[in-house]
Amino acid sequence: MFSKTDMRAYWDSIGCRDDNEKQIAHQPTREGFLQSGVDNLPLIFPCGCESIPKGGTVVEIGCGKGRLVRVIAQKRRDVRVVGVDVSDRMVEMASEECKEWINTHFSVSDGTNLACLGTNTADIIYSFIVFQHMPRGAVRSTISDAARVLKPNGRLIFQVQERKEITQPDPPDTDYRSIRYYTSEMATALLSYPLSLTSTRGGGHNLFVEAQKSI
Ligand SMILES: C[S@@+](CC[C@H](N)C(=O)[O-])C[C@H]1O[C@@H](n2cnc3c(N)ncnc32)[C@H](O)[C@@H]1O
């Protein structure tokens, strides 16, 4: 069984490293880190940030240092962009990184839910390169709570790493970093009422699942 305290402590320790940008996004330089946010966003929003409802609220689960939040906030000043992360240190750094964007907000979660956010408050919730590291039970409970936070017809978009077949046993639940792979069936099975699957796209390193809240 994983420990929420240890999960937070692990990611806090990553945030405290001098090379945290390399740890977060495999980017050894500041320029590369910032550019990677711009480059990765179309993977999550293939139709562009214009697909975010006008004046809406977007939430990132596992926002890290705000690498993606800042790009959305800059492109869409009318949108409220909320970053949630299990690590206090990540949230502290994201708040500092995004301080010039007044449409950004950050909260710390316990790593298993989005209790820091209100019911029916988000138009879109997304997650990128986060669920792949999380114990499967924590992914399931987080997605279930995302359904509560989404507005009716709100959209959930998340990435996992895909394998056609899972042949290796999972890393222990107390390992907060190693990759947990998903088949496409396993990834879509993470959804339950009131979330219904709208599409899967990509694959390999970036399998995306999209769902809509049906009420
Ligand atoms: C590889 S980084 C990616 C950060 C960000 N999504 C990005 O693309 O720049 C993974 C992030 O997920 C956060 N994280 C890990 N487990 C989490 C959990 N159970 N709930 C929320 N955030 C989590 C970590 O603290 C870290 O900031």
The ligand as a Gaussian input file, in Angstrom:
#p B3LYP/6-31G(d) Opt

LIG

0 1
 C        6.930000      14.262000     -14.731000
 S        6.196000      15.583000     -13.777000
 C        5.120000      16.329000     -15.001000
 C        4.672000      17.728000     -14.627000
 C        3.745000      18.399000     -15.652000
 N        2.582000      17.587000     -15.914000
 C        4.468000      18.682000     -16.938000
 O        4.142000      18.040000     -17.952000
 O        5.350000      19.545000     -16.931000
 C        5.050000      14.684000     -12.742000
 C        4.315000      15.576000     -11.773000
 O        3.234000      14.834000     -11.203000
 C        3.152000      15.122000      -9.831000
 N        2.486000      13.971000      -9.189000
 C        2.985000      12.737000      -8.973000
 N        2.075000      11.963000      -8.375000
 C        0.966000      12.719000      -8.221000
 C       -0.319000      12.473000      -7.667000
 N       -0.627000      11.292000      -7.137000
 N       -1.232000      13.477000      -7.691000
 C       -0.913000      14.693000      -8.219000
 N        0.297000      14.990000      -8.735000
 C        1.225000      14.006000      -8.755000
 C        4.590000      15.313000      -9.407000
 O        4.726000      16.036000      -8.203000
 C        5.156000      16.057000     -10.600000
 O        5.013000      17.434000     -10.446000

